[in-house]
C-alpha cells in the first residue's frame, strides 16, 4: 500500500505538468502563436510553477522526448545540406567572438549595476550550459539561486522571443503550413529510435551535453543520408515530444518564491537583452558570407537552451544541420572556457580580499 502511494505522489506533478502543458499548447495553436507546441507549454507551465503548483517531469519522459525531437531534426538533413557546410567555419569563429562579447558585457553589468560577485556574474552571464554552470557554482560556493534565476529566465525568454522575431522578420513558412512528405514506416521508426537510444547511452557515459537529443539527430541523419529509412517523423509522435520539451522548460520555475524571483528578474532580463543584441549582430555579420535567411542564422546564434533552440530551428524550418552544429559548438566552447575563467576570477577575488 505504501509503495502505491509513493508512486502516485511521484506521478502527480508529471500528470499536472503535462495537463497544463497540453492546454498551453492548444491555446497557443488556437491563437496562432508561433511554434505553439513548444511556446504554449513553456508559458503555461512557467505560470503554474510561479503560482505554487507542483509541476515536474520524470527523467524517462524527458529522455524519450529528446530522442524523438532529435529524430525529427535529423530527418531534415540531406546530402545538399551537408555539402553547404564549407562556409560554416567562419560562422563558428564569429559565434565564438559573440559568446565572449556576451559574457564580457553581461558580467560587467551584473557586477556594476546588480552587485553580483565577479565569479557569480560570470557564471550567470554564461550563455548556456545551465547544469554545467550550476555545478561549477556549487563547487565555487556561489549564489546558486541568483545564478539559476538569470539562466532560467534567459532560456524561457528566448524560447518565447525567437518565434516572435521569426514572424517579425517576415517568416511565414511554419511546418504546419508546409506540405509534408510521407511518414517513415513504423519498423524503420522503431529502428531509428533504438539506434538513438543506444548511441545516447554511450554519449551519456562520456558526459556529452544533450546526449539523447544529439544521438537522435545522429541516428536519423544516418538513416536518411544513406536512404535506409526515408520519410518524416509522424506528427502523432513529434508533436507530443515538442509539448514535453515546452513543459520541461516551464518546470524550471517551480518553487521560486516571489521575492527571490523579483530580485533576479531585472538582472535576468538585462542579460537576456544583451545576449539577444550580440547574437543579432553576429547573425548579421554571418549573413554577409552565407546565403541563408537572417532569422535562420539567428536561431543558430540565439543563446537559449541547447535542446530548445535546436528544436526551435526545426519548428521554424531553419537548416537543421547548421543550427545543431552551432549550438553544440557553443556548449563545447563554453565547456572549455568557463572553468578556466572561473579559476582566474576566483584567484582575483581572493587577491582583492587579501589586499583589503
N, C-alpha and C positions, 0 to 999 in steps of 0.2 A: 504494500500500500504506500509506503514511504517513497519507494522508487518511482512510482507512477506520479506522485505529487511533484517530485523533483523534476521529472521530465516535462510535466505540464508547465511548471514555473519557468523552465528553460525555454520552452517553445512559445510562451506567452508574448514576450517582447518581439519575437520574429513575426508572429501572426499579426500583431498590431501594426508593426512597421510595414509589412507587406500590404496590409489592407489600406493603410494611409497612402503608401506609395502608388498602389493601383489607382486609387481615387485621384491622386495628384496627376498621374499620367493621363487619365482620360479627361480630366478637367483641362489640362494644358492642350490636349489634342482638340477638345471641343472649342476652345477659344483661339485655335490656330497659332499657339505659341511655338516658336521654332524648337526643333528637336524635342518634342513633348515627352517621349518615353524616358528621356534622361532628366530633363529640366523639371518636369512636373513632380516626380517623386522627390527629387533633391529639395525642392522648395517646401513641399508639404511636410515631409518628414523632419526637416530642419525646424519648422514652426512647431510641430508637435513636440520635438525634443526640448525646445526652449520653454514650452508651456509645462514641462514636467512629465510628459508622457514617457513611459519606459519603453524605448524602442531599441532594437538591436537585431543583428543578423548572425546566424551561426557560420562558422568558417567554411563548412562544406558547401553551403548555398553560394557564398561569395566566390569560392573557387570554381564552382560549376559555371557561374555567370561569366567569370573571366575567360574560361576556355571557349565558351560559345561566342563571346564577343571577339576573341582572337580569331576564331574560325571565320567569323563574318568579315573581319578586316582582311584576312588573308585571301578570301575569295575574290577580292577586287584587284589583286596583284597579278599583272600579266607580264609576259616577256618584254613588251614595249615599255612598261613601267620601269622595269629593272634597267633597260637599256638607257633610259634618260638619267640614270644616276651619275653619269660622268661629270655633271656640273655641281654635284652636291658638296664636294669638299670645301668649296668657297662658302657655301651656305652654312656648313658646320663651323667653319672658322668665325664667321660673323656671329653665329649663335653663341660661341664661347665668349666673344667680346661683349655681347649683350648681357650674358649672365654675370660677368664681372662688373659691368656698369650697374646692373640692378642691385647687386649685393653692396657695392660701394655706396651708392646714393641712399639706399634704404637704411643701411647701417648708420650712416652719418645722421640721418633724420631721426631715427629711433633713439640714438644717444643724445642728440642735441635738444630735440623737442619733447620726446616722450620719456626721457630719463631712464632708458634701458642701460644696463651694464654693457660694456663693449662686446663681451662674448655672447651674452643673451641677444643683443641686437643683431649680431652676425648670423646666429642660428635662426632667429625669427625672419631675417631678410633672405635666407637661402630659398631660392625659387623652386621648391620641390623637395621630394625625398623625405616626407614627414616622419615616417617611422625611424629612419636613419638619423635624422636631425634630433628627434626626441631622445633616442638612445645616447647620442653624444651629449645632449643637455643634461641627461640624468647623471652620466659619469662626471660631468663638469660641475655638478651641483647647481645648475642654472634654475631659473624661474620657469618651470615647465608649463605652468598654467598660462602665463603671458605668451610664451613661445607658441604653444599649441593653438591658442585663440587666433593669433596673427596668421599662422599657417592654415588653419581650418577655414577662416573667413576668405583667404585668398583662393582656396580650392573651390568653395561654394560660389564666390562672386564671379570667378572666371567661367565656371560651368554655366552660369546664367547669362553672363555678358557675351561670350563668344557667339552663341546663336543670334543674339540681337545685332551684333556687329555684322554678322553674315548677311542678315536682311538689310541692314543699313547700307552695306556696300553693293546692294543690288542682287544678292544671291536669291534664287527662287527655285533652284533645281534640287529640292529636298528629295530623299529617297522615295517617300510615299507618292511623289509626283512623277517619278520616273518609271518607265516600263521595266519590269524585272524579267530576267532570263528564267529558264527552267530551274526548279529547285533541285538540289543534289539528291540523288537516290538515297533511300534510308540506309541501305547497307554501307555505302561509302560515307554517309554522315556519321554513322557509328564508328567506322574505322578511323576516320579523321579525328573524332573526339577521343578515341582510345590512344591514338598516337600522341595527341596533345597532352593527355594526362600523363603518359609515360615520360615524355620529354619534360613536362612540368615538374614532375617529381625529381628528375635529375637536376634541373636548374635550381629548384628549391634547395637541394643539398649543397649546391655551390653558392647559395645565398645570393642569387641573382634577383634584383628587384622585379616585381610584377612577373614572377616566373611562369605562372599558369596562363596569363594573358599572352606573353611572348611565345610560349610553347604552342598555344592555339594558333597564333599567327603563323608560326613556322610550319606546323603540320599542314595547315590549309594551303599555304603558299606552295609547299612541296606537291601536294595533291593536284593543285590547279596548274602550276607551271609545267609539270610533267604530263598533264592531261589525263592523269589516272582517274580523277573524280571531278569532272567539270560541274558547274552549276552553283547557284546561290544557296546560302543557308536559309531555310524556310523561315518566314516571318513568325510562325507559331512558336519557333524556338528563339529567334533573335530578339523579338520584342520583349518577352519576359526577362531575357538577360539584361537588356538595357534598363528595364524597370528596376531590377535588382541592383544594378550599378548606381542608379539615381538614389535609390533607398539607402544604399551604403554610404553615399556622400552625406545624406541628411543625418545619419546617426552620429556623425562626428560631434554634433552639438548637444547630445544627450547629457543631462546632468549639469549643464553650465548654469551657474546662478546669474541673475540679472546684474548685480554689481560687478561680478567678475567679467562678464561679457562687455558691459559698458566701459569698463576701464581699459579694455584692449581693443575696442571696436574702432576708435578713431585711428589708432596706430595701424590696425589691420587694413583699413580702407586706404590709408595713405600709402602703405607698402604695395597694396594691390594696384593702385593707380600708377605708381612709379614703374612697377613691373609691366603693366599694360602699355605704358608710354614707350619704354625702351624696346619692348617686343615689337611694337608697331614700327618704330624707326628701323629696327633690324630687318623686318619684313619688307619695308620699302626699299632698303638697300639691296636685298637679295633679288627683288623683282627686276632690278636693272640687269641682272645677269641670267635669270631663269625665266623662261616663258611659262608662267603659271599665274592664275588669278591671285591677287593680293591676299584675299581672305583665306585662301588655302595655305599660303605661306604663313599667315598669322596664326592659324590653327597649329601649325608645326612649331611656332615660336612661343605660343602662349604658355606661360609658366604655371599651368594648373596641375592637377593630379595626373600622373602618368597614365593610369588606366582611363580616367575620364577624358583626357584630351585625345588619346588615340581613338577611343570610342566616338568622340565628337567628330573627329576627322572623317570617320566612316559615315556617320549620320549626315554630314554636310557634303558628302561626295568629294572630299579632298583626296589627293593622291595618297593612297593608304601606306605605301612603302615610304614615301617622303616624310609623312607625318610620324610614322612609327620610328624610323631611323633617327629623326631629330630629337624625339622625346627620350629615346633610350640613350642617345649621346648626351643629352642634358643631365640625366641621372648619373651616367658614368663619369662625366666631368666633375659633377658635384661630389661624388664619392671620393674622388682623388683630391679635390681642392679643399673641401670643408675641414677635414681633420687637421690638415697642415695649418690652415688659417686659425683654427680654434686654439691649437697649441701655442701659436705665436701670440695671439691676443691674450690668452691666459698668462703667458710669461710677462707681457707688457703690463697687464693689470697687477700682477704680483710685484713687479718693479715699482709701479706707481704707489702701491700701498706701502712698500718698504721705504720709498723715498719720502712719503708723507710722514 
